[in-house]
Amino acid sequence: EPRHVTAEEDRSELDDMTRRFWVSAALTAPLLVLMFVDVPARRWIELALATPVVLWGGRPFFERGWASLVNRSLNMFTLIALGTGASYVFSLVAVLLPHAIPASFSTHGGEAPLYFEPAAVITALVLLGQVLELRARSRTSSALKSLLALAPKTARVVDESGHEHDVPIERIQRGE
């Protein structure tokens, strides 16, 4: 977090998270529909839709999750990275190497279950949460800047002879 309030506002993180959210939401919606529809090559379509959501949309969460592991300071991003990463990797193995998944894991159709939908939905929902949080922070920052703008630019100083005169705030010395 910035230590000092500046006049210009950096919206790059908000813009990036917003873009990631909308792309992820657009790719996750068809995944949810595919849960109820049986189409040929469904597994490959789910893989194609979930991959950009989890890997590109969720990249900030994987970076923050990794940083939390390295710093031994586990947090929400650790859990999100582990959960979405594990479900995506399991599903990836189930599509690319189906014989590597034990038969006891198989569904009624004899195929290994896929967890692309939960990984994508969780990623999209956490991105939404990040967008909402960053927007709230931006509004708070704007309110603080408005309050700082109300601060006086000059101060009235009384010199040794008792005369008053206005001095810019930056020129005020300790003890005046």
C-alpha positions as CSV (number, residue, x, y, z in Angstrom):
1,E,0.0,0.0,0.0
2,P,1.2,3.5,-0.7
3,R,2.6,5.3,2.3
4,H,1.8,8.8,1.0
5,V,-1.3,10.2,-0.8
6,T,-0.5,11.7,-4.1
7,A,-2.7,13.8,-6.4
8,E,-2.7,11.2,-9.2
9,E,-4.4,7.9,-8.7
10,D,-3.0,4.7,-10.0
11,R,-5.8,2.6,-11.4
12,S,-3.7,0.1,-13.2
13,E,-4.4,-2.8,-10.7
14,L,-8.2,-2.0,-10.8
15,D,-8.2,-1.9,-14.6
16,D,-6.2,-5.1,-14.8
17,M,-8.4,-7.0,-12.4
18,T,-11.6,-5.7,-14.1
19,R,-10.3,-6.9,-17.5
20,R,-9.4,-10.3,-16.0
21,F,-12.8,-10.5,-14.3
22,W,-14.8,-9.8,-17.5
23,V,-12.8,-12.2,-19.7
24,S,-13.0,-14.9,-17.0
25,A,-16.8,-14.4,-16.5
26,A,-17.3,-14.6,-20.3
27,L,-15.4,-17.9,-20.5
28,T,-16.9,-19.4,-17.3
29,A,-20.5,-18.9,-18.3
30,P,-20.3,-21.5,-21.1
31,L,-18.6,-23.9,-18.7
32,L,-21.6,-23.7,-16.4
33,V,-23.9,-24.4,-19.3
34,L,-21.8,-27.4,-20.3
35,M,-22.5,-29.0,-16.9
36,F,-26.0,-29.6,-18.0
37,V,-25.4,-30.4,-21.7
38,D,-23.7,-33.5,-23.1
39,V,-21.9,-32.6,-26.3
40,P,-19.1,-34.4,-28.1
41,A,-15.6,-33.4,-27.1
42,R,-17.1,-31.8,-23.9
43,R,-13.9,-32.5,-21.9
44,W,-11.7,-30.7,-24.5
45,I,-14.1,-27.7,-24.7
46,E,-14.0,-27.4,-20.9
47,L,-10.2,-27.6,-21.0
48,A,-10.1,-24.9,-23.6
49,L,-12.5,-22.6,-21.7
50,A,-11.0,-23.1,-18.2
51,T,-7.4,-22.8,-19.1
52,P,-7.3,-19.0,-19.8
53,V,-9.6,-18.4,-16.7
54,V,-7.4,-20.3,-14.3
55,L,-4.0,-19.6,-15.7
56,W,-4.4,-16.0,-17.0
57,G,-7.3,-14.8,-14.9
58,G,-6.0,-16.4,-11.7
59,R,-2.3,-15.5,-12.3
60,P,-2.3,-12.8,-9.6
61,F,-3.6,-15.3,-7.1
62,F,-1.0,-17.9,-7.9
63,E,1.7,-15.2,-7.6
64,R,0.4,-14.0,-4.3
65,G,-0.2,-17.6,-3.1
66,W,3.4,-18.4,-4.0
67,A,4.7,-15.3,-2.2
68,S,2.7,-16.3,0.9
69,L,4.3,-19.7,0.9
70,V,7.8,-18.3,0.4
71,N,7.3,-15.8,3.2
72,R,5.6,-18.4,5.4
73,S,2.6,-16.1,5.8
74,L,-0.3,-18.1,4.6
75,N,-3.4,-16.2,3.6
76,M,-6.5,-16.3,1.4
77,F,-4.5,-16.4,-1.8
78,T,-2.6,-19.5,-0.6
79,L,-5.9,-21.3,-0.3
80,I,-7.3,-20.0,-3.6
81,A,-4.1,-20.9,-5.5
82,L,-4.0,-24.4,-3.9
83,G,-7.7,-25.1,-4.5
84,T,-8.0,-23.9,-8.0
85,G,-4.6,-25.2,-9.0
86,A,-5.2,-28.7,-7.6
87,S,-8.7,-29.0,-9.3
88,Y,-7.3,-27.7,-12.6
89,V,-4.2,-30.0,-12.6
90,F,-6.4,-33.0,-11.7
91,S,-8.8,-32.2,-14.5
92,L,-5.9,-31.6,-16.9
93,V,-4.5,-35.1,-16.1
94,A,-8.0,-36.6,-16.4
95,V,-8.2,-35.2,-20.0
96,L,-4.7,-35.7,-21.2
97,L,-3.8,-38.9,-19.3
98,P,-7.1,-40.6,-18.4
99,H,-5.4,-43.9,-17.6
100,A,-3.3,-42.2,-14.9
101,I,-6.5,-41.6,-12.8
102,P,-7.4,-44.7,-10.7
103,A,-10.6,-46.5,-11.7
104,S,-12.1,-45.9,-8.3
105,F,-12.3,-42.2,-9.1
106,S,-14.3,-42.8,-12.2
107,T,-17.9,-41.6,-12.6
108,H,-20.9,-43.7,-13.8
109,G,-19.7,-43.3,-17.4
110,G,-16.3,-44.7,-16.6
111,E,-14.5,-41.4,-17.0
112,A,-12.6,-39.5,-14.4
113,P,-14.5,-36.5,-13.1
114,L,-13.5,-33.0,-14.2
115,Y,-13.2,-30.0,-11.9
116,F,-12.7,-27.3,-14.5
117,E,-16.0,-25.6,-13.6
118,P,-15.2,-25.1,-9.9
119,A,-11.7,-23.8,-10.6
120,A,-13.0,-21.3,-13.2
121,V,-16.0,-20.2,-11.1
122,I,-13.9,-19.7,-7.9
123,T,-11.3,-17.7,-10.0
124,A,-14.0,-15.5,-11.5
125,L,-15.7,-14.9,-8.1
126,V,-12.5,-14.0,-6.4
127,L,-11.7,-11.7,-9.3
128,L,-15.1,-10.0,-8.7
129,G,-14.2,-9.6,-5.0
130,Q,-10.9,-8.1,-5.9
131,V,-12.6,-5.6,-8.3
132,L,-15.1,-4.6,-5.7
133,E,-12.3,-4.2,-3.1
134,L,-10.2,-2.1,-5.4
135,R,-13.1,0.1,-6.3
136,A,-13.9,0.7,-2.7
137,R,-10.3,1.6,-2.0
138,S,-10.3,4.0,-4.9
139,R,-13.3,5.7,-3.6
140,T,-11.8,6.0,-0.1
141,S,-8.6,7.4,-1.7
142,S,-10.6,10.0,-3.6
143,A,-12.4,11.0,-0.4
144,L,-9.1,11.4,1.5
145,K,-7.7,13.5,-1.4
146,S,-10.8,15.7,-1.2
147,L,-10.3,16.1,2.5
148,L,-6.6,17.0,2.0
149,A,-7.6,19.6,-0.6
150,L,-9.6,21.4,2.1
151,A,-6.4,21.9,4.2
152,P,-5.3,25.5,4.3
153,K,-2.4,26.4,1.9
154,T,-1.1,29.2,4.2
155,A,-0.8,29.9,7.9
156,R,-0.9,33.2,9.8
157,V,2.4,33.7,11.7
158,V,3.0,36.2,14.4
159,D,6.6,37.4,14.4
160,E,8.6,38.7,17.4
161,S,7.3,42.3,16.9
162,G,3.7,41.0,17.1
163,H,2.9,41.6,13.4
164,E,0.8,38.9,11.6
165,H,1.5,37.8,8.1
166,D,0.5,34.8,5.9
167,V,3.2,32.2,5.1
168,P,2.9,29.2,2.8
169,I,2.5,26.0,4.9
170,E,5.7,24.6,3.4
171,R,7.8,27.5,4.9
172,I,6.5,27.1,8.5
173,Q,9.3,26.3,10.9
174,R,9.1,24.4,14.1
175,G,8.2,26.7,17.0
176,E,6.4,29.3,14.9
